[in-house]
Amino acid sequence: MKKIIVTLILTIVFVSLGFSQPPPPNPQPIPIDGGLLFLLLSGIFLGGKEVYMHEKKNKK
Protein backbone atom coordinates (compact mmCIF):
# COMPACT_ATOMS: atom_id res chain seq x y z
CA MET A 1 0.00 0.00 0.00
CA LYS A 2 2.90 2.35 0.80
CA LYS A 3 4.42 1.74 -2.63
CA ILE A 4 1.22 2.82 -4.34
CA ILE A 5 1.01 6.03 -2.31
CA VAL A 6 4.68 6.87 -2.90
CA THR A 7 4.32 6.17 -6.61
CA LEU A 8 1.21 8.35 -6.82
CA ILE A 9 2.90 11.23 -5.01
CA LEU A 10 6.04 11.03 -7.15
CA THR A 11 3.95 10.91 -10.32
CA ILE A 12 1.99 14.01 -9.30
CA VAL A 13 5.21 15.87 -8.40
CA PHE A 14 6.97 15.05 -11.67
CA VAL A 15 3.93 15.82 -13.81
CA SER A 16 3.42 19.17 -12.08
CA LEU A 17 7.11 20.03 -12.59
CA GLY A 18 6.81 19.20 -16.27
CA PHE A 19 3.76 21.41 -16.75
CA SER A 20 5.23 24.30 -14.76
CA GLN A 21 8.08 24.87 -17.24
CA PRO A 22 7.61 27.81 -19.63
CA PRO A 23 7.52 27.04 -23.34
CA PRO A 24 10.76 27.59 -25.30
CA PRO A 25 11.09 30.96 -27.03
CA ASN A 26 10.30 31.00 -30.77
CA PRO A 27 9.62 27.30 -31.39
CA GLN A 28 10.71 26.33 -34.89
CA PRO A 29 8.21 24.48 -37.07
CA ILE A 30 9.12 20.89 -37.87
CA PRO A 31 9.49 20.16 -41.58
CA ILE A 32 7.62 17.00 -42.60
CA ASP A 33 7.93 17.25 -46.38
CA GLY A 34 10.71 14.70 -46.89
CA GLY A 35 9.36 12.20 -44.39
CA LEU A 36 5.84 12.48 -45.78
CA LEU A 37 7.07 11.89 -49.33
CA PHE A 38 9.08 8.84 -48.21
CA LEU A 39 6.06 7.44 -46.36
CA LEU A 40 3.82 7.91 -49.40
CA LEU A 41 6.30 6.30 -51.82
CA SER A 42 7.00 3.35 -49.53
CA GLY A 43 3.24 2.77 -49.11
CA ILE A 44 2.74 2.79 -52.88
CA PHE A 45 5.66 0.41 -53.36
CA LEU A 46 4.51 -2.05 -50.69
CA GLY A 47 0.91 -1.91 -51.88
CA GLY A 48 1.98 -2.61 -55.45
CA LYS A 49 4.12 -5.51 -54.32
CA GLU A 50 1.22 -7.03 -52.37
CA VAL A 51 -1.13 -6.70 -55.35
CA TYR A 52 1.48 -8.24 -57.65
CA MET A 53 2.11 -11.18 -55.28
CA HIS A 54 -1.65 -11.73 -54.83
CA GLU A 55 -2.24 -11.77 -58.60
CA LYS A 56 0.74 -14.07 -59.14
CA LYS A 57 -0.56 -16.50 -56.49
CA ASN A 58 -4.08 -16.56 -57.94
CA LYS A 59 -2.91 -17.30 -61.52
CA LYS A 60 -1.26 -20.59 -60.50
Residue pairs with C-beta under 8 A, 6 or more apart in sequence:
none
